[in-house]
Amino acid sequence: MPSRPEPVEEPSGRHLVRGDLVSSGRRLDDAVVLVEEGRIGWVGPATSWPGDAGDLPAPAPGRLLLPGLVDVHCHGGAGHGFPEADAEGMRAAADHHLRHGTTTLIGSLVSAPADQLERRVRALLPLVASGRLAGIHLEGPFLSTARCGAQDPRSIVPGDPGLLRRLVDAGEGAIRSVTLAPETARLTELLGILAAAGVTPSFGHTDASARMTRAAIAAVGGRRLGATHLFNGMPPLHSRAPGPVAACLAAAAQGSMVVELIGDGVHLADETVATVFALVGPGQIALTTDAMAAAGMPDGRYPLGPMTVEVVGGVARLPGEPGDAGAIAGGTARLLDVVRRAVRNAGVPLPDAVTAATATPARLLGLDSEVGDVVPGRRADLLITDADLEPRAVLLTGRRVDTERATPAGTRTPTEVH
């Protein structure tokens, strides 16, 4: 099993990186980033570098410098899933995404019986303590069985404040977000518990009406709020039954919600991704993967919690009855794959796609004082790519990560749309 990508020490705690910087919603050609003791010390055009010009690296046309990517919804990769793998497997999953440029990763769990869910929360704590994960996301168990998708309907329960407190306490401050349905029981109490713990609620896997969803959004009271994989796990938007999609889009347009988009070409059509960017802007969109164990792996069978998932042509589904394709069961892309597809296939401007994979998800989780942008004072997490957005190097707190075993990103880009 692959070991953790070891940071490769730079010659000193102070070094320069040069290339075309895409950050803060813009592109700055021939930029220089000063890294000092794991932090960003200076950013600007090479022509404005205040130090000795002889210290500058050679120009690097075509090299892109991006903030390290931030994935708010990831169940695993490299053959291992956070809901079921052992400690070594979970490390391998996190490290796989790191090698592909995701320097801030949230480990997502799925609905499970209470005791099992608590054990999985505790199993993830060492990865959070080590920095491999930036936190934990609970996708359930307070969801709609009518829109359970690939979640086990037997593990979905009505809103239970006691259970939520138990899980939050087990997380010891590591739980960053919780997906719940707006129609679940005792929603107001659940939202109060999350607010007191500083946890971001995210509405998803829901069969709620637009009116009910609007009321749930209002109950959050203007605090951080997400929509879990918008469109997926929800009824479709209809002219006479707009449902949660319409309510979430309106809230995002008003600046009161960030919507996740799994822009991998499987969960959403590229035109859908383009439309949402045009409607609400990159500041209210978190591109994400919903990746599961099969990310970076060949076709085959993989676990997703208690469920068995079949991956064919890079598309993960639950096994269905004859003539039934089965529900989509997570993603197999990495976040850089999603960014690349947004630019190439959906026509999203590169600065907008990067914002939606860095600054916006960092803000959604309350991590934007540390990560998500290349500005002085932030952590020196950088993703260096070529002009085709293929990864070339990853810096984590200023140190280069071993990316030699990274699978070429273009080899696993699904094209099927459902």
N, C-alpha and C positions, 0 to 999 in steps of 0.2 A: 504494500500500500504506500502511496506517495507520502513523504514526510512533509512537514510544514515548509512553505516557501521561506527560506532563510533570508532575512535582509542582508544584502551585501554592503558592508561598511564602505562609505566614501573615505577618501584620504584624510579628511578632517571634518569637523562639524560645520564647516562653511564651504559651500560650493555653488556654482552657477549652472543654470539650465537655460538653453536657448532654443527658440522655435517660434511658431505661430501660435499665440495664446488664444484659446477660446474660453472665456470666463466672464462673469459679470454681465452676461447678455450681449457680448460683443466679441469681435475677432480683432486681435492686435497682431499684425504681421511683424516678424522679426523682433520678438519680445525677449526679455531676460527676466528670469526669476531667481532671486537670491534665497538660498536655503541656509538658515542659521540655526544650529542645534535643534533640528526637527521642526522649525517654524518657518513661515514665509517672512523674510526680512525686507525684501524690496521687489517691486514689480514695475516694469515699464518698458518702453522701446529701447532697443540696444543703443540707439543714438543718444539716449538720455542717461545712460549708465553713469552714475556719479563717481565711480571708482576708476582705477587704472584700466585703460582700454586694452592693455596687454593681458589682463585677466580674463577677458571675454572668451568664451568658447567660439569656435568657428561658426559662421552662419550655417543654418540647417534648413534650406528651402524644402517645403513639403512636410516637415516635421510638425505635428500638432501637439501642443501642451494643453491638457484638459485637467480640471479638478478630478481627484479620485471620485469614482462613481458611488452613488448612494442608493442601495436597493432596500426598499422598505418591506418587501414581501418575497421571501425565498424559503422554500422547504428543503433545499438540498442540492446536490450535484455530485458528479464523479462517482455515481453508483450508490450514494448514501443519502439518507434523508434525516433531517432533524427530528421528525416525529417517531422514528423507530431505530435509528442506527446506534451502535455503541460509541464510546468516546472517541476512538480512533477514526471511525467512519465519519463522525460529525466534524472532526478536525479536517479530514480530507475534503469534505464538501465545502467548508468555508474557505479552505486554501485554494480550491479550484477557482472559485469566483474571484478571489484576490488576484490570482495570476492573470485574470482577464480584466483587471482594472477596477473591480469593485472593492474599494478600500474601506467602505462602511457598509456592513451587511447586517440585516435583521434576520434572525432565525425564526421561521414561522412554524407553528404547530397546528394540528387540525383537531377537530372535535374528538373527544375520547372520554371514557368513563372518568369520573372525578379523581379517583386515586391514581389512575394511570397518567392523567394530564398533569397532576401535581408532580409525579415522579419525573416526567419529561421536562417540566419547567426546571426542576432542581438539577437534572442532568445537563442542561444547557448553561448553568451558572459558571462552571469553570471556563467555558469558551468566552463568556462575557468578561470574566475576570482577566483572562489572558489577552483580551483585545481582538480575538478572532471574530467575535460578534459584537456589534454595538448595542444589542438588546434583543428582546424576545417579543414576538408577535403572536397573540392567541387568535387564531381564526376559528372562533367558536368557543364554547358550545351553544351559545345563545343565538341560534340562527333559525331560519325558516326551513322546515323539512320539505316544503313544496319547492324550494329553490336550493336544495342541499348540494347540487352538483356532484362532485366526487367525494363529498364528505359522507361518513357513515351516518345514516339517518337515525340509527339506534342510539347514537351518542349525543344527539341534539336534544337539549332540554330547555324548558322555559327559563326566563331570566330568574336567577337565584342570587340575591345579594350575598348570602353567606358563602356560597361557592366562589363567587368572584373575589371576595375578601381573602378567602383561603388561598386562591391562586396568586393574587397580588402579594400576599405575605410570603408565599413560597418563593416568589421571584426576587425578594430582597432588593427591590428597586430596579431590577433588570428588565421588567416588562415595560415596553415602550408603547405598544399599541394593542388594541383589542377590537376585533371585528364582531359586530352584533347586528341583529336585524332590528329596524325601528319598531316592528310590531311585537317584539318579545315582551314578556311580562315584566313589570316593575322597572321599566326603562329608566325613569327618572332617578330611582335609587341607584341603579347601575352607573349611570352617568355621574352621579355625585361621588361614588366610590372612585371612579377613574379620575375625576377632577382632583380629588383630595390627594391622590397618589401621583399626580402629574403624568398620567397615562393618556395618550391620544385615542379617542374613540374613532371607529371607522364603520360606517354603515354598509352592509353588504349581505349577500345570500338572503335576499329579502323578497317577499311577495307583496310588500306594502303598496298602498295607493300613493299618488303624488301628495295628496293632502296629509296623509299620515307621515310621510317622509318629511314634508315641510315642517310639521309640528315637532318631529324629533330633532331636526336641525335647529329649530328655534330653542329647544330645550337645552342644547349644548351651551347656549348663552355667549356665543362669540369666541369661545376657546378653540384651540386647535382641533380640527375635524377633517377626517378623510372619508372617501368613498372607496371601498374595496373593489378592485377590478371592475370599474364601471362597465355596464352592459352585461357582463358575465355574472351568472347567478342572480339575475333579475328578470322580470317580465320585459318584453320589448316595448319600446316607446310606440304608442299608438295614438292616432289623432283624438280618439274619444276616451282613451285610458292611458294618459301619459306616464303614469307610474313613477317609480323612484328615479329612473333615468332623467326625466324632465326636471324633477325637483333638485337633483344633484347638479345638473348642468346649470340651472338657474342660480343655485347657491354658489357654485364656482365662479360664475360670471360676476356675481356680486362680491366676491372676495372672501366668502365665509366658509369655503370648503375646498380641499384639494382632492382631485379625482385621480385614482390610479388608472393607468392604461397599460394593458399587456400588449404592447405593439409588436408582436412577434409574427404577424401574418396568419396566425391560427386562431387566436382568441378574438381578434378584431380585423376587419378589412382595413387596408391602408387608407382608403378614403374616409373611414370612420375616424381614424387617428388624425388625419389632416383636418377634418371638420371640427373636432374638439379643440385642436390647437387654434383654429381660426375663431372659434366661438369664445373661449375662455382665456386663451393665452398661456404661455409656458409657466407663468408664475403660479398657476392653479392646477398644474398637471404634474403628477409623479409617474414617470415611466418606470415600469417594474417588470419583473420576469415571472413571478409565481413559479419559479423553477422548482423541480422536484429531482429525485435521485438520478433521473436519466439525463440531466443536463451534462453535455460533454461526452455522452456515452453512445454506443451503437444502439440500434433498435433491439427490443427484447422486452422482458417482463421486469418490472421494478415495483417496490413497495411505496405506498403513500399512506402512512399510518397503518390501519388494519386492512386497507384495500390493496388489491393487486391491479397494477396499471400495465397496459400493453402499449408499447411505443412502436409505431409503424411509420416509416418515412419521417421520423422526427416529431411525430404528433402523438401525444400521450392521451389515452382514453381508457375509461373503464370498459371491461369486456361487455359487449351488448348481446342481445338476442339476435338470431338470424334476421338480417335486414335492418338491424339497428346498429348504427356506428358506435353507440355508447357515448357517455358524457365526456367532454374534455376534462382531463385530470392533471392540471398543472402544466407548466411549460418546460421546454428543453433548451431554451436559449439562455445566454448570459446577457447582462445588461448592456454591454457594449454592442452585442448583436442587435439589440432592440434599438439602440441609438442609431446604429448604421442603417437599419431598415427604415426608421422614421425619416432619415435624410434622403436615402436613395429611392425608396418606394412611395413614401407619403409626401415627399416634397417639403418636409419641414426644414426651415433654415437651420444650419448647424448650430448657431448660438442658442436657438430656442430649444432644440433637442438636448443640448448639453445642460441647459438650465433645468429642464424637466427631469434630468437624471442626476442632478447634483444639488443645486441650491434649493429648489423647491422641496424635494423629499427631506433634505436636511432641516429645513424650516418646519415642515410638518411634524417632525419628531422632536423638535426643540433642540437640535444639535447644530444649529447654524452659527453659533459663536465659535465652533471648532472646525467644522468641515463644510464642504459644499461649494467653496469658491477659492480662487487664488488671489488673496488679498493679504497685505501685511498683518501678521499676528495669528493667522489661522494655522492649523496643523499643515505641515508640508506633505500632503497627500497629492500625488500627481500621477496622471496617466499620460504616457507619451505614445502616440500612434503615428503611422504614416498617413499620407493624404487620403488613403482608402479606409481609414479608421480601423486598421489592423493593429493590434497591440505590439509595441516595441519595447516598452519598459514601464515598470510601475514603481513609484516611490511611496513608501509608507513611513510617515514621520521623517521624511527626508532621506531614507535609506532605500537602496534599490532592492526589489524583491526578485528572487530567482523565478523568471518566467520561461525558462527553457522548455519546460514540459507542457506549456500551454498549447492546447489543441488549436490549430488554425481556425480562427473564428468563422471563416466563410464556409467551413465544411458542414455546418449543422444549421443552416438557415431554412426553417420550414417555409413552404410557400402555399400550403393548403389553407383556404379560408372557409370558416363555417359561421 
